[in-house]
Every structure is written in C-alpha cells, then in structure tokens.
Amino acid sequence: MEMVNLNRLAYFAAVVDAGSFTRAAERLGITKTVVSQQVSKLEEELKTALLMRTTRRVEPTEAGRLLHARSVVILREAEDAVGEIARSNAEPSGTLRVAAPNDYGTSMIAPLAARFSQRYPLCQVDLLLSDTRIDLVANQIDLSIRVGWLDDSSLQARRIGAFRQYVVAAPALAGSLVVGDPEDLAELPFVANGALKEPLVWHFVKDDFERRTVRMRQRLAINATPAVLAATLAGGGISVLPDFLVEQPIAAGRLVNLVPEWSLPAGGIHVVYPTTRFRPPKVKAFVAMLAASARAPAP
C-alpha cells in the first residue's frame, strides 16, 4: 500500500458529512473538481472504493464508513491540538524550567520566580540553581541565566543587564586597615572565590585612564559565591563580590567598600536559550519581567 496523504481525510469526511461533492466543496470553500480529485487519490492510495456515487447522493461503502468513523476522531483530535497550542500561545502556561547560578539565582531569580507565578497562575516555575553549567537541551531547560563574561556558544543569548564588583570587608576588619591605592590590598588577607577562573588577580581602573593590576594574598578559598559573602561578613578577610550581593550589606553598615574611587571590570547578565525559532509565551513573559527588574547595562 502506498503512503497515504492524511490531508485527504478532511476532503473525504466532508463529502460523507455533506452527502455530495458539491455541498462538500461549498463547505470547504474550494471547487468540486478539487474535492473529487482528492477523494479519488485517497481511494487509489488505499486501493479501496470508499464512496458509492449515485445521481442523487453519495454514500460510503463499508470500508468508507469504517474510515469515516476513524477520520472524524482523527480530525477532531487534530483540531483540539491546534486549539490547545493557540490557547497556550495566547497566555503563558505550563512549566517553565530556568537554570541560574547560586548567587544570582538566590538573590534575584527566586524572588522574580515567585512574582512570576503569582502574575501567571497557569505557570509553574522549576528553578535549578547550580554553579556548574547545565546542558539546556538534555535537561529541557527553557532558559538559563549567565552572570559574568559569556563564552562563545552555539546557544542564543540576550544581554539584559550588568553588575559591578566591589572590594569589601566587615567593619571590624576595615577599621584596622589603611587602604589608599589598590596595591595596599595585596598585603591583606583575602577570601578567594574558587568559582572564578582567576580569583586572585584583579584589574582596577580610575578615571578611565589610571590602571593597576593587583595579585591578592589568599587566606581562604571557597568555591561558592554566597559562602564567600558569609565568610567576608564574618571577618574572614577582604573579598571581591558583585553588587547584587553586597549593596544591601554596605547600605546597612555590615560591609565597607574599601576602594570606592577605583572600579573593577563590570560583568554582563545574559539570558541564554536553546536554539529554536519560536519562544513560548511563558519564556517571553519571564524574560520581560527579568529585563525590567535587571539594572541597566553598565557603560
């Protein structure tokens, strides 16, 4: 038997329902010749007579009645599926799987996910926090948040914000320090972030032209940024931490920015997607909320 063109089932079902080729053509908005040709090709593919044609009416054969009964189910389910997709494209719904690093995910993405689920009650958010890169395709991740400097990738990415970095210390420790230039930091106990590629070497800029490079003296090495923050707050040493983690502690007097007149390289905040042509509404809505809440890219 030849491969059957399932599109022809719609023509065949229309003829059986209407009882004639003419009325079926009128319902479908096409010519009677096209309907007749499609049904004839379907009979050729199945090598079976499906309709008995008389001068007054078209009646299905026994095989035609069997095919019509199944065709009605198939066409109805196809229509329901198309309608379901159309509805899902109209309003965010379903499970949104988001991957993010521990620090930014805890401080920024988790609260955003809570607001998102409240705004879109038909959505559920599955948030995966890890400082290890997660395979988006293998783990069916809708989007990933990357904080820092984006590596070359075959994935699609969009920059939605930026962050700054500060050299900070607990007030008790900061009060005993004399820091004028970045070079003074090299002699101080340092809490290194092992999650970074180069946790001890830092490049400082002042007034866009004065540059200094400093190698820190490691006292502690911790491979998770939130734990680096905890150790710094406890007075374990000075450290370099992103603004989204230290702005509140600085404002509350729990941390001190040691060299406010000097800047460290600003990093980007990116949304990374699996390569696909269309984004479902749940992804578009979440990224829109994230972009609105993220700070403007640093100059």
N, C-alpha and C positions, 0 to 999 in steps of 0.2 A: 504494500500500500504506500502511495506517495505521502510526503509530508503534507499535512492538512493546514491550510491557512485559516486560523481560528477567527480572523476578522469576518469571514464569510458566514459565520454562525449568526451574526446580527441580521444579515440580509435574509437568511433562511427563516429565522424566528419571526421577523417582521411579516413575511409572506404568510406563514401559518396563522399568526395572530390576526392579520387583516383579512385572510381568506382570498386574496387576489394579489397579483403582481402590481396592478395599477394602484390600489389603495396603499400597498406597502411602499411603493415609490413616493406617493404623496406624503406619507408619514415621515419618510426618511429625507425628503427634500431633494431627491435625485430622479433620474429618468427611469422609466420602466425597463428600458434596454439594459441599463447597468445592473439592476436588481436581477433580471433574468440571467444575465451572463454570470454573475457571481454565484447564484444558486446552481447553475449548470456546471460550473467549475468545481463546486463543492461535491456535487454528485460524481463527477469524474474522479476527483481525488479519493472519494470513499468507495468508488466503483459500486454504487448502490443507488437505486431510484428512491428519492426522498419525497417527491410530490407526484400526485396524480392530477393532471390538468384536464379540466372539462370546460365546456363552453360557458358554464355558469359559475363555477367555483373551483378553487384549488384545494385539494385535500391531501394531508400527509399519508404516506404509506405506513406500514407497520414500523419499518426502520425509521421513517420520518418522525412518527410520534415519539419513539424512544429518544431520538436525537433532540427533538424539540424540548422534551421534558428536562433533559440534562442541560441543554443550551440556556433555558430560562434561568436555571440555578447559576450557571457559569456567568452569564451576563449580569445577573443581579449582584453576585458577589464582586464582580469587576467594578460595577457602578458604585457599590458600597465602599470598595477600597479607594477609588478615586475621590469619592466624597470625604472619606476619612482623611486622606492626605490633604485635600483642600482645606478642611477644617483645621488640621494641625498647622498648616502654613498661615492660617489667619490669626491664630493665637498661640503664644508659647505654651507648650505642654510636653509631658514626658520627662524622662530622667536626663539631667544634664550632668555629665561627668567632667570635672575640672581638676587638673593637676597643678600644683603650685609648690614652691619651696616652703620649708617650715616657717621661716621668719615672716616673710611677706604674707604667706597663706594664713598664719595665725592672727597677725595684727591687722591685715587689710581684707583678705578674701573671705575669711569666715564670717565677719560681720556683714559683708556685702551679700554673701550667700543667704544669710538669714533675712535680710531685707528683700532679696530677690524672691525667695519662696513665699514671703508674705504678699508681695505685689502680684505674683503669678501663682495662684493656688493650684493650678493644674500641673505645675512643675515640681519635680523633686530634684535636689542637688546632691550629687555624690562627690564630695571633695576629698582628693587624695593628696596628702602633704608628704613630701619627700625631698631631700636634698640631692637625691640621685635622679638622673633623667629617666623618665618613664616613656616607653615606646607607645606613642599615641595610637597607632594603628592596631598593634597587637592587643592593647588594653582597652580599645574602643573609647578613647578619650576624645571628647568634643573640642576641648581647647586646653592649652597649657599656658601658665604664666611663667615667663622667664625674666629674672631680675639680674641685671648686670650687663655684660657685653655679649651680644648674640653671636654665636658661632655660625659659620656658613652652614646652610642646611637646605635640603630639598623641600622642607616644610614651608608653608606660607606664614608670614609673620606681619604683625602691625604694631608699631610703637605707639603706646597710649600714654606714656608719661616718663618721668625720670626721678632720680633720687640723688641726694648729696651725701657725702660721708664726712664725719667729724671725728677728731681725736678727743676722746673723753676720759674722764676719771671721776671716781667718787669724791665728794667734797673733802673728806678727811685726808685722802691722799693728795688731792690737788692743792690743799692748803700748805702742804710741806714742800711743794715743788716750786722751782724757779724756771720758768719756760719763757724765753724770749723769741728764739728762732727755732725752726723745725729741727736743726741739728741737736738742740738740747734734749729732744725726745729720745735720741739714740741711747742715752745712758739710763733711761728709766725702765722699770720692769714692765713688760708688755704681755698682754693676753692676745695670743695669735689665733686667728680663725683658720683652722685647718681645712675648712671647706673651700678656701680660696686657692687659686693656682700659685700665687706668690704672696703669702701672708705677712712677710717681714719687710719687704721693700715698698716704700711709698713715695709718690712724686707730688710735691707741693708747688703751688703757683700763687703768686701775689701780684696784684695789679696787672695781670695778663702778660707780664714780661719777666719777672723775677722768679726763677725756678730753683728748687732744691730737691735732691733725692736723699732719702734717709733710710738706713737699714736699722730696724728695731732690734732690741735685745730681748729675746723671748724668755718669759718666766713660766707662762702656762700656754699650752696648745690645746685647743678644743675644736672639735670638728663640726659643731652646730652653732649657728649664729645666736639663737636665743640663749644658749648656755654661755656663750661669750659675754652676752649682756649681763647675765646673772652674776658671773664672776667679776665683772667690772664694777657692778653695783656693790658687790661685797668688798671692794677694795683690793682685789687681787692684782691690779695693775692698770695701766692705761690701755686703751684699745681704740681701734677704728671701727665705727659702726654706722649703719645707714640712718638717715634722718627719720624714716618712718618708725624706727625703734627707739630713738633717743630724744626726739623733740619734746615729748611729754616729760620724761625724767629730767631733762635740762630745765624746762619751764617750772617743774616742781622743786628744783633745787637738789635733786638726787644725783645729778651728774653735772660736770662742768666741762664746757668746751675749752680746751687748753690753748688752741691757736686760732681764734676766730677770724684773724685777719688773713689767714692762709687758707687756700682751697685745695681739696683733693679732687681727682677726676670724678665727674658725675657719671652715673650709670643709667642705663635705659630700663624701662619696664615695657615688656613686649607680651602681646598675645600671640601664641603660635597655634596654628591649626593644621590638622591633616590636610593633605592636598585633595581638594574636592571643588566642584564647580558651584554648588549651592550651599548656603548656610541656613539651617533651620531657624525658625523664629526664636526658639529658646536661646540659641547661641547669639543671635543678633541682639536680643534684649539684654542678655547678661553683659556682653561687651559694651553696649551703650551705657549701662549703669556703671561699669568699671571705668570707662573713659571719662565719665562725668565726675567720678569720685577721685580719680588719679590727679596728681598735681601736673601742671603744665610742664612740657619738656624744658629742661634747663638750657640756657643759651650756650 
